[in-house]
Amino acid sequence: MTFCILGKYDLVFWLQKFVRLRGCSVKERIVGIDFLKILSMLMVVLLHVLSQGGIMSNTVPFSCKYYLSNFMEISSYCAVNCYALISGYTLFKPKVNYSGIINLWFEVLFYNLLITAIFCIFMPQVIVPRHFILMLGPVSFGNYWYFSAYFAMYFFIPAMNFVIEHMGKADVGKMVMAIFLVLSFLPWASEKGLFAMNNGYSTIWLMALYLVGAYIKKYDIGKEIKLIWPIAGYFLCVIIVAAYKFAASYQNFSRTGELLDGRLWLNYTSPFILFAAVFLLLICLKIDIQADCVKKIIATCSVSSFSVYLLHTHSLIWEHVFPDSFASIDKLPTLYFVPLILLSCVGIYAVSVPIDLVRIKLFKLLTINKLAIFLDEKWSSWFNRIFSKV
């Protein structure tokens, strides 16, 4: 507790200053949502360490490490859904300015420029002309699939908010149920990629999750539910998916000698992965932290969480640094297997946050936020003039 009262020499004091750079004080933030952002991004990093990092491809089938790595993957698979639900929960409000997505576009452009420049200096042999094209088109060329899908979704947020705000609770409930049945359950039950869902890698799926998150926010879903029930629900979903994957994989391996992927129930639109994300959101909404110093640290790490994704999934890092970078962990004793994987994820997060704090400070000096607001005002003014004459 001592470090929380050191005044201007306190680390938390400086963390709080960085939080304010985003235009939102710590008191206005929801600590449970901030915590879920951090947890979700750590889960995303974990998924990438296990897959692209080379751990799962090097585990011996049906060994202890095989079960541990697969269980960690399944437990974390709802992370992207959580992020989309958070968008619905936090952006369901009377007015949503486009300056937010413009500012985010500049952030993606910044990291594209930074990472490409670093590779030009230290690994120029891997740079080809397409990297410069990708660098300048954060949305157009799909360098980051989530950002591209989110960017398209953002422009529909005012319309989605209007629908949620003006529909009755029963009608909104029917719409949420339709989202589950039509976009999640039906594609899963038919084992086909129906309705352009692309297993959840799509704008349509993010919009559906946004509506669910807004529904939870508007009607305070889960407020009266005891914490034990969403916790039990989350682990039940994980266990069901894990049991199916292990059983199907073992049966197929025994019959054909090939290891079944077992992804039927393991994709973003799977009902179990969808409900796991909802349960995780309800769990985190019940988090209540009183210590201001802890809340400030969580808030600061939260505002930089998206930068963790932008840094480690950039195409140059993804293709030339990340592959099999963590495969050596599989050779260590089982006792160290899970701790070292988790420590690696925390390490990636811990390295990314300070980088983003510098980026936030630089954006402050360059008045990027003011530029985003200016562009938003010009955009709105232009459209108002056009449609006032129609």
HELIX and SHEET records of a PDB file:
HELIX    1   1 THR A    2  ILE A    5  5                                   4    
HELIX    2   2 GLY A    7  TYR A    9  5                                   3    
HELIX    3   3 LEU A   11  ARG A   20  1                                  10    
HELIX    4   4 VAL A   26  GLU A   28  5                                   3    
HELIX    5   5 VAL A   31  LEU A   50  1                                  20    
HELIX    6   6 MET A   56  ASN A   58  5                                   3    
HELIX    7   7 CYS A   64  SER A   76  1                                  13    
HELIX    8   8 ALA A   79  LEU A   91  1                                  13    
HELIX    9   9 SER A   99  PHE A  122  1                                  24    
HELIX   10  10 PRO A  124  VAL A  126  5                                   3    
HELIX   11  11 PRO A  129  LEU A  136  1                                   8    
HELIX   12  12 TRP A  145  TYR A  154  1                                  10    
HELIX   13  13 ILE A  157  HIS A  166  1                                  10    
HELIX   14  14 LYS A  169  ALA A  178  1                                  10    
HELIX   15  15 ILE A  179  PHE A  185  3                                   7    
HELIX   16  16 LEU A  186  SER A  190  1                                   5    
HELIX   17  17 LEU A  194  ALA A  196  5                                   3    
HELIX   18  18 ASN A  198  GLY A  200  5                                   3    
HELIX   19  19 THR A  203  LYS A  218  1                                  16    
HELIX   20  20 ILE A  228  THR A  256  1                                  29    
HELIX   21  21 PRO A  271  LEU A  285  1                                  15    
HELIX   22  22 ASP A  292  VAL A  303  1                                  12    
HELIX   23  23 SER A  305  HIS A  312  1                                   8    
HELIX   24  24 SER A  315  HIS A  320  1                                   6    
HELIX   25  25 ALA A  327  LYS A  331  5                                   5    
HELIX   26  26 THR A  334  LEU A  365  1                                  32    
HELIX   27  27 ILE A  368  SER A  388  1                                  21    
END                                                                             
